Amino acid sequence: MKKHRGKPIVPITDTRIDNYSEEHTTPESEEIKDLIRSSDEELEYIDMLSGRVVGQLLKILVKISGAKRILEIGTFTGYSAIMMAEALPEDGTVVTLEMNLRYQNIARKHFEDSRVGHKIQLIPGNAQDSIKSLNEEFDLVYLDGDKLRYSFYFEQALPLLRKGGLIVADNVLWDGTVLEPEDNKAKAIADFNRKVAEDKRVEQVLLPVRDGVNIIRKL
Ligand SMILES: C[S@@+](CC[C@H](N)C(=O)[O-])C[C@H]1O[C@@H](n2cnc3c(N)ncnc32)[C@H](O)[C@@H]1O
């Protein structure tokens, strides 16, 4: 898989441990493997894609929480939307928000070809606006786009989330740079992690899985 972020500044886990974890995690469906292959052929970089360990973590969270309505910020080529849709019951839905036209078109094609595509609704446009137009209740929110504004999406998503529902935020260690944040993204993500940690409306566990996953539960 081609990468564009390069070498982590602080390794979160040893690469051998990452590889071992991945090898011992349930493999993706053939459909998802095809999506990875075609995304890799079509795009210069695909390291934005959540990957097997986070993808399978999402699937297990969807199943054990009994989630039926999922909101995703950041579709990219549709990997995590399809992974979560695979874990949903037949009447479940993933609403996924994406502003990049090229990614929307690729994702739409993957959803059309997918066995679970009928469970996925892609809302094109800037998620900062789209999220404000939603007034339905969600059981799980996957926060994986627009890293500078994680705190904004947290505030928007919390009222939409049922009591006991989950917000799963990816890349919350940002290659370890949250320890000494210098650039805007590292600062925004570090602020988000601090804000969540101080918020009495939620409980959370920040796991050093891949690039960091914060699993937040609404009390
Ligand atoms: C890390 S990728 C998502 C990866 C995807 N969840 C997966 O596992 O394949 C982040 C995505 O968020 C999108 N994005 C960034 N800012 C956005 C915004 N303000 N509104 C909507 N989409 C946005 C980017 O275009 C990109 O496709």
The ligand as an SDF file (V2000), in Angstrom:
LIG
                    3D

 27 29  0  0  0  0  0  0  0  0999 V2000
   -9.0700    9.3590    6.4280 C   0  0  0  0  0  0  0  0  0  0  0  0
  -10.1130    9.5820    5.0740 S   0  0  0  0  0  0  0  0  0  0  0  0
  -11.4800    8.5340    5.4400 C   0  0  0  0  0  0  0  0  0  0  0  0
  -11.1440    7.0830    5.2780 C   0  0  0  0  0  0  0  0  0  0  0  0
  -12.3520    6.1580    5.2980 C   0  0  0  0  0  0  0  0  0  0  0  0
  -13.1010    6.2990    6.5160 N   0  0  0  0  0  0  0  0  0  0  0  0
  -11.8690    4.7390    5.1080 C   0  0  0  0  0  0  0  0  0  0  0  0
  -11.6880    4.0120    6.0710 O   0  0  0  0  0  0  0  0  0  0  0  0
  -11.6040    4.3820    3.9530 O   0  0  0  0  0  0  0  0  0  0  0  0
  -10.7990   11.1800    5.3750 C   0  0  0  0  0  0  0  0  0  0  0  0
  -11.7990   11.6180    4.3240 C   0  0  0  0  0  0  0  0  0  0  0  0
  -12.4700   12.7850    4.8340 O   0  0  0  0  0  0  0  0  0  0  0  0
  -12.7460   13.6350    3.7640 C   0  0  0  0  0  0  0  0  0  0  0  0
  -12.9530   14.9920    4.3120 N   0  0  0  0  0  0  0  0  0  0  0  0
  -12.0300   15.8200    4.8700 C   0  0  0  0  0  0  0  0  0  0  0  0
  -12.6120   16.9710    5.2720 N   0  0  0  0  0  0  0  0  0  0  0  0
  -13.9380   16.8570    4.9950 C   0  0  0  0  0  0  0  0  0  0  0  0
  -15.0560   17.6930    5.1870 C   0  0  0  0  0  0  0  0  0  0  0  0
  -14.9450   18.9070    5.7510 N   0  0  0  0  0  0  0  0  0  0  0  0
  -16.2650   17.2600    4.7610 N   0  0  0  0  0  0  0  0  0  0  0  0
  -16.4090   16.0320    4.1800 C   0  0  0  0  0  0  0  0  0  0  0  0
  -15.3860   15.1930    3.9710 N   0  0  0  0  0  0  0  0  0  0  0  0
  -14.1530   15.5790    4.3780 C   0  0  0  0  0  0  0  0  0  0  0  0
  -11.5140   13.5240    2.8710 C   0  0  0  0  0  0  0  0  0  0  0  0
  -11.8020   13.9450    1.5550 O   0  0  0  0  0  0  0  0  0  0  0  0
  -11.1920   12.0320    2.9910 C   0  0  0  0  0  0  0  0  0  0  0  0
  -11.8130   11.3160    1.9590 O   0  0  0  0  0  0  0  0  0  0  0  0
  1  2  1  0
  2  3  1  0
  2 10  1  0
  3  4  1  0
  4  5  1  0
  5  6  1  0
  5  7  1  0
  7  8  2  0
  7  9  1  0
 10 11  1  0
 11 12  1  0
 11 26  1  0
 12 13  1  0
 13 14  1  0
 13 24  1  0
 14 15  1  0
 14 23  1  0
 15 16  2  0
 16 17  1  0
 17 18  1  0
 17 23  2  0
 18 19  1  0
 18 20  2  0
 20 21  1  0
 21 22  2  0
 22 23  1  0
 24 25  1  0
 24 26  1  0
 26 27  1  0
M  CHG  2   2   1   9  -1
M  END
$$$$
